[in-house]
């Protein structure tokens, strides 16, 4: 496996209506395919500074997801209360002890994940005056940075980021918010029925050149206040990646769900810190999602704490043989994932749904499964 590379993506945790399964799976498979092809088409040698990297896999996969009008990221993002698109995105590379970059509340950046990668790469440069470089840029400052450092075609008109379906959804729900007599609970039921709970998209990847990386991108919640930042831009909340010594010698995760709840739990970092060299990934996800996320949120009075985790782990046995596994754990009704590798570039996509009996009982709030990659 040491010479193979792989990528896994998710289309958000929440509620996925069965009528949309084919469309969602197609988007996830395409994201994996584009990521793998970006590496397969590279003819550069491993020593070439332009050779493919893990961040290339993550970035290319998420660009594909951001360009899909039916996913809540980039073009197709939920609109703010003011009827605009404001996106968050972040990338995290395990190399060098952990490298991070993010953008928040940006309008008019075609692919926010590329701007986030630009911030990460800029943060690795030495400053002439010894200033500490930024890890996160937001709003207009992030847009100006992207225009200067990420290419002229990175920025577009903010209006061009509004998809027709997002505009129609905004008009409908803004009207309901302003004029409907429904209670908050009844309104939430309507939201669930109409499949409006899909959230942050993301990717995790491994490449033999530089190891593990993760990324996230999101349009945020529907009708959010302008300027709101979700987990997709916050260090330790939306994504994490690390290398370590031991049988479990690396992990990367990408998070989706209710941003404010995820930020409180610093969920991605909490999962990473729980993944010790000898830990069981299933137990890590079960314990963190229940004890560090779900229960504290319920104690604060949260009605339905929502989080989904896509995680890749890399393990080495006593004979030095490496294996990789994709894990998915979520407290929501469903989560959409896909994965592919250079060894098997045909993507496999799944809409994972929590069985109904798991909605009851102390163990029933988290659904966890794993796949070999």
C-alpha positions as CSV (number, residue, x, y, z in Angstrom):
1,X,0.0,0.0,0.0
2,X,3.0,2.3,0.5
3,X,3.0,3.4,-3.1
4,X,-0.8,3.7,-3.5
5,X,-2.7,6.8,-2.8
6,X,-6.4,7.2,-1.9
7,X,-9.1,9.7,-1.3
8,X,-12.5,9.6,0.5
9,X,-15.2,12.3,0.3
10,X,-18.4,13.1,2.0
11,X,-21.4,15.1,0.9
12,X,-22.5,16.2,4.4
13,X,-24.3,14.7,7.4
14,X,-28.0,15.4,7.8
15,X,-31.0,14.0,6.0
16,X,-30.7,12.7,2.4
17,X,-34.0,12.1,0.7
18,X,-33.9,8.8,-1.2
19,X,-35.1,10.6,-4.3
20,X,-31.7,12.4,-4.5
21,X,-29.5,9.3,-3.9
22,X,-28.4,8.9,-7.5
23,X,-27.6,12.5,-7.9
24,X,-25.6,12.6,-4.7
25,X,-23.7,9.4,-5.4
26,X,-22.8,10.7,-8.9
27,X,-21.4,13.9,-7.4
28,X,-19.3,12.0,-4.9
29,X,-18.0,9.5,-7.4
30,X,-17.0,12.3,-9.8
31,X,-15.1,14.1,-7.0
32,X,-13.1,10.9,-6.3
33,X,-12.5,10.4,-10.0
34,X,-11.2,13.9,-10.5
35,X,-8.9,13.7,-7.5
36,X,-7.4,10.4,-8.6
37,X,-7.1,11.6,-12.2
38,X,-5.2,14.7,-11.1
39,X,-2.5,12.4,-9.7
40,X,-2.6,9.8,-12.5
41,X,-2.1,12.5,-15.1
42,X,1.0,13.9,-13.3
43,X,4.1,12.7,-15.0
44,X,6.5,14.3,-12.6
45,X,9.0,12.3,-10.5
46,X,8.6,12.1,-6.7
47,X,11.5,14.5,-6.3
48,X,9.9,17.1,-8.5
49,X,8.5,20.0,-6.4
50,X,5.5,20.0,-8.7
51,X,4.7,16.3,-8.1
52,X,1.2,15.5,-6.8
53,X,0.6,15.7,-3.1
54,X,-2.1,14.8,-0.6
55,X,-3.3,18.4,-0.7
56,X,-3.9,18.0,-4.4
57,X,-6.1,15.1,-3.8
58,X,-8.1,16.9,-1.2
59,X,-8.3,20.2,-3.1
60,X,-9.4,18.6,-6.4
61,X,-12.0,16.4,-4.8
62,X,-13.5,19.4,-2.9
63,X,-13.4,21.6,-6.0
64,X,-15.6,19.1,-7.7
65,X,-18.0,19.1,-4.8
66,X,-18.0,22.9,-4.7
67,X,-18.9,23.1,-8.4
68,X,-22.0,20.8,-8.0
69,X,-25.1,23.0,-7.7
70,X,-26.9,20.4,-5.5
71,X,-24.4,20.4,-2.7
72,X,-24.0,23.0,0.1
73,X,-20.6,24.4,-0.8
74,X,-19.3,26.9,-3.4
75,X,-21.9,27.2,-6.2
76,X,-25.1,25.9,-4.7
77,X,-24.4,27.1,-1.2
78,X,-27.3,28.0,1.1
79,X,-28.0,31.7,1.1
80,X,-27.7,34.0,4.1
81,X,-30.5,36.0,5.5
82,X,-29.5,38.8,3.2
83,X,-29.7,36.5,0.1
84,X,-26.0,36.2,-0.5
85,X,-23.5,33.3,-0.6
86,X,-20.9,33.3,2.2
87,X,-18.6,30.2,2.3
88,X,-16.2,28.7,4.7
89,X,-13.4,26.3,3.9
90,X,-10.2,24.8,5.4
91,X,-7.4,22.3,4.7
92,X,-5.2,20.5,7.2
93,X,-2.0,18.7,6.2
94,X,-0.3,16.3,8.7
95,X,3.1,17.0,7.2
96,X,5.4,19.1,9.3
97,X,3.6,18.6,12.5
98,X,0.3,20.0,11.1
99,X,-0.3,22.8,8.6
100,X,-3.6,24.6,8.5
101,X,-5.3,27.3,6.4
102,X,-8.8,28.6,6.1
103,X,-11.1,31.3,4.8
104,X,-14.4,32.3,6.3
105,X,-17.6,34.2,5.2
106,X,-16.2,34.7,1.7
107,X,-18.4,35.9,-1.2
108,X,-17.2,35.8,-4.8
109,X,-14.5,33.1,-4.5
110,X,-15.3,30.4,-7.0
111,X,-13.6,27.6,-5.0
112,X,-13.1,28.5,-1.4
113,X,-11.0,25.4,-0.8
114,X,-8.3,26.7,-3.2
115,X,-8.2,30.0,-1.2
116,X,-7.9,28.0,2.0
117,X,-5.0,26.1,0.5
118,X,-3.4,29.4,-0.5
119,X,-3.6,30.6,3.1
120,X,-2.0,27.4,4.3
121,X,0.9,27.7,1.8
122,X,1.3,31.4,2.6
123,X,1.5,30.6,6.3
124,X,4.7,28.5,5.6
125,X,6.7,31.4,4.2
126,X,9.1,33.5,6.3
127,X,8.0,37.1,6.8
128,X,10.5,39.8,6.2
129,X,9.5,41.6,9.4
130,X,9.1,38.4,11.4
131,X,5.3,38.7,11.6
132,X,3.4,35.6,12.3
133,X,1.5,34.7,9.1
134,X,-2.3,34.2,9.3
135,X,-3.9,30.8,9.5
136,X,-7.4,32.2,8.7
137,X,-8.6,35.0,6.6
138,X,-12.3,36.2,6.4
139,X,-14.6,38.4,4.3
140,X,-13.1,41.0,2.1
141,X,-9.6,40.4,3.3
142,X,-9.8,36.8,2.2
143,X,-11.1,37.8,-1.2
144,X,-8.3,40.3,-1.8
145,X,-5.8,37.6,-0.7
146,X,-7.3,35.1,-3.1
147,X,-7.2,37.6,-6.0
148,X,-3.5,38.4,-5.3
149,X,-2.1,34.9,-4.4
150,X,-4.4,32.3,-5.9
151,X,-4.8,33.6,-9.5
152,X,-7.0,36.0,-11.3
153,X,-9.7,33.4,-12.1
154,X,-10.1,32.6,-8.4
155,X,-12.6,35.4,-7.8
156,X,-15.9,35.9,-9.5
157,X,-18.9,38.1,-9.1
158,X,-20.8,37.2,-5.9
159,X,-24.0,37.0,-7.8
160,X,-22.6,34.2,-10.0
161,X,-22.3,32.0,-7.0
162,X,-26.0,31.9,-6.5
163,X,-27.6,28.8,-8.1
164,X,-31.2,28.9,-9.3
165,X,-32.2,26.2,-6.8
166,X,-30.6,28.1,-3.9
167,X,-32.4,31.3,-4.9
168,X,-35.7,29.5,-5.0
169,X,-35.1,27.8,-1.6
170,X,-34.2,31.2,-0.1
171,X,-37.3,32.9,-1.4
172,X,-39.5,30.2,0.0
173,X,-38.0,29.9,3.4
174,X,-37.4,33.7,3.9
175,X,-41.1,34.1,3.2
176,X,-42.0,31.4,5.8
177,X,-39.6,32.9,8.3
178,X,-41.2,36.4,7.9
179,X,-44.9,35.4,7.6
180,X,-45.5,31.8,8.7
181,X,-47.4,31.1,11.9
182,X,-45.7,27.8,12.4
183,X,-43.8,27.2,15.7
184,X,-40.1,26.6,15.7
185,X,-40.6,22.9,16.2
186,X,-43.1,22.7,13.3
187,X,-40.7,24.7,11.1
188,X,-37.9,22.3,11.8
189,X,-40.1,19.4,10.9
190,X,-40.8,21.1,7.5
191,X,-37.1,21.6,7.0
192,X,-36.4,17.9,7.6
193,X,-39.2,16.8,5.2
194,X,-37.8,18.9,2.4
195,X,-34.2,17.6,2.7
196,X,-32.6,20.9,3.8
197,X,-30.3,19.5,6.4
198,X,-27.3,18.4,4.2
199,X,-24.3,20.3,5.3
200,X,-20.5,20.7,5.0
201,X,-18.7,18.7,2.3
202,X,-15.2,17.4,2.7
203,X,-12.4,15.0,1.8
204,X,-9.6,13.1,3.4
205,X,-6.6,11.6,1.6
206,X,-3.3,9.8,1.8
207,X,-0.3,10.1,-0.7
208,X,3.1,8.4,-0.2
209,X,4.8,11.7,-0.9
210,X,3.6,13.6,2.1
211,X,1.1,11.5,4.1
212,X,-2.3,12.5,5.3
213,X,-4.5,15.5,4.8
214,X,-8.1,16.7,5.2
215,X,-10.4,19.5,4.1
216,X,-13.9,20.9,4.5
217,X,-16.0,23.4,2.6
218,X,-19.5,24.8,3.4
219,X,-22.1,27.3,2.5
220,X,-23.4,27.2,6.1
221,X,-26.9,27.0,7.4
222,X,-29.8,28.3,5.4
223,X,-30.7,31.9,6.3
224,X,-27.7,32.3,8.5
225,X,-26.7,35.8,9.7
226,X,-24.1,37.5,7.4
227,X,-20.6,37.1,8.8
228,X,-21.4,33.8,10.6
229,X,-18.4,31.5,10.7
230,X,-19.0,27.7,10.9
231,X,-16.8,24.7,11.8
232,X,-15.4,24.6,8.2
233,X,-13.2,27.6,8.9
234,X,-12.2,27.0,12.5
235,X,-8.9,25.3,13.5
236,X,-9.6,22.0,15.2
237,X,-13.3,22.0,14.5
238,X,-13.9,21.0,10.8
239,X,-10.8,19.0,9.9
240,X,-7.6,17.4,11.3
241,X,-4.7,15.2,10.2
242,X,-1.8,13.7,12.1
243,X,1.1,11.3,11.8
244,X,2.4,9.3,14.8
245,X,4.4,6.3,15.8
246,X,2.7,3.0,16.6
247,X,0.3,0.5,15.2
248,X,-2.2,3.3,14.4
249,X,0.3,5.6,12.8
250,X,-1.9,8.2,11.2
251,X,-5.4,9.6,10.8
252,X,-7.3,12.4,9.0
253,X,-10.9,13.4,9.5
254,X,-13.4,15.8,8.0
255,X,-16.5,16.9,9.9
256,X,-20.0,17.9,9.0
257,X,-23.0,19.0,11.0
258,X,-24.2,21.9,13.2
259,X,-21.2,24.3,13.2
260,X,-21.7,25.9,16.6
261,X,-22.0,22.5,18.3
262,X,-19.0,21.2,16.5
263,X,-16.9,24.3,17.4
264,X,-17.8,24.0,21.0
265,X,-16.5,20.4,21.0
266,X,-13.4,21.3,18.9
267,X,-14.5,18.0,17.4
268,X,-11.9,17.3,14.7
269,X,-9.0,17.9,17.1
270,X,-10.7,16.0,19.9
271,X,-11.0,12.9,17.6
272,X,-7.3,13.3,16.6
273,X,-6.1,13.5,20.2
274,X,-8.1,10.4,21.1
275,X,-6.5,8.5,18.2
276,X,-3.5,7.3,20.2
277,X,-1.1,4.7,18.6
278,X,-2.8,1.8,20.2
279,X,-6.4,3.0,20.1
280,X,-9.4,1.4,18.4
281,X,-10.9,3.8,15.8
282,X,-14.4,2.5,16.4
283,X,-14.2,3.1,20.1
284,X,-12.7,6.6,19.5
285,X,-15.6,7.6,17.3
286,X,-18.2,6.1,19.7
287,X,-16.7,7.7,22.8
288,X,-16.0,11.2,21.3
289,X,-19.3,11.6,19.5
290,X,-21.2,10.5,22.6
291,X,-19.2,11.8,25.5
292,X,-17.6,14.9,24.1
293,X,-20.3,15.9,21.6
294,X,-23.8,14.5,21.9
295,X,-24.2,14.4,25.7
296,X,-22.7,17.9,26.4
297,X,-24.9,19.3,23.7
298,X,-28.0,17.7,25.1
299,X,-27.1,19.0,28.6
300,X,-27.1,22.5,27.0
301,X,-30.6,21.9,25.8
302,X,-29.8,21.2,22.1
303,X,-32.7,19.4,20.5
304,X,-30.9,17.2,18.1
305,X,-27.0,17.5,18.2
306,X,-25.8,16.9,14.6
307,X,-22.4,15.8,13.6
308,X,-20.9,13.4,11.0
309,X,-17.3,12.3,10.7
310,X,-15.4,10.9,7.8
311,X,-12.0,9.5,8.9
312,X,-9.2,7.7,7.3
313,X,-6.8,5.7,9.5
314,X,-3.5,4.1,8.5
315,X,-2.2,1.1,10.5
316,X,1.0,-0.8,10.4
317,X,1.1,-4.4,11.6
318,X,4.0,-6.3,13.2
319,X,5.4,-7.2,9.8
320,X,5.5,-3.7,8.6
321,X,2.5,-4.1,6.3
322,X,0.4,-1.0,6.0
323,X,-3.4,-1.0,5.6
324,X,-5.9,1.9,5.4
325,X,-9.5,2.1,6.4
326,X,-12.2,4.7,5.9
327,X,-14.5,5.3,8.9
328,X,-17.8,7.1,9.1
329,X,-19.7,8.0,12.2
330,X,-22.7,10.2,12.6
331,X,-25.5,11.3,14.9
332,X,-27.8,12.4,12.1
333,X,-30.2,10.5,10.0
334,X,-27.7,9.9,7.2
335,X,-24.4,10.7,5.7
336,X,-23.1,10.4,2.1
337,X,-19.6,9.2,1.4
338,X,-17.4,7.8,-1.4
339,X,-13.8,6.6,-1.8
340,X,-11.3,5.5,-4.5
341,X,-7.6,4.8,-4.7
342,X,-4.8,4.5,-7.3
343,X,-5.0,0.8,-6.9
344,X,-8.8,0.7,-7.5
345,X,-9.8,4.1,-9.1
346,X,-13.4,3.1,-9.6
347,X,-15.2,5.0,-6.8
348,X,-17.5,3.4,-4.4
349,X,-20.3,5.6,-3.1
350,X,-22.8,5.1,-0.3
351,X,-25.7,6.9,1.3
352,X,-25.4,5.6,4.9
353,X,-28.6,5.7,6.9
354,X,-28.9,5.1,10.6
355,X,-31.3,2.1,11.3
356,X,-34.5,3.2,13.0
357,X,-33.9,1.1,16.2
358,X,-30.8,3.1,16.9
359,X,-32.8,6.2,17.6
360,X,-33.5,4.8,21.0
361,X,-31.3,3.7,23.9
362,X,-28.0,5.1,25.3
363,X,-26.0,3.5,22.5
364,X,-28.4,4.5,19.7
365,X,-27.3,8.1,18.9
366,X,-24.2,7.2,16.9
367,X,-24.0,5.1,13.8
368,X,-20.5,3.9,12.9
369,X,-19.2,1.8,10.0
370,X,-15.9,1.2,8.2
371,X,-14.5,0.3,4.7
372,X,-11.2,-1.0,3.5
373,X,-9.6,1.4,1.0
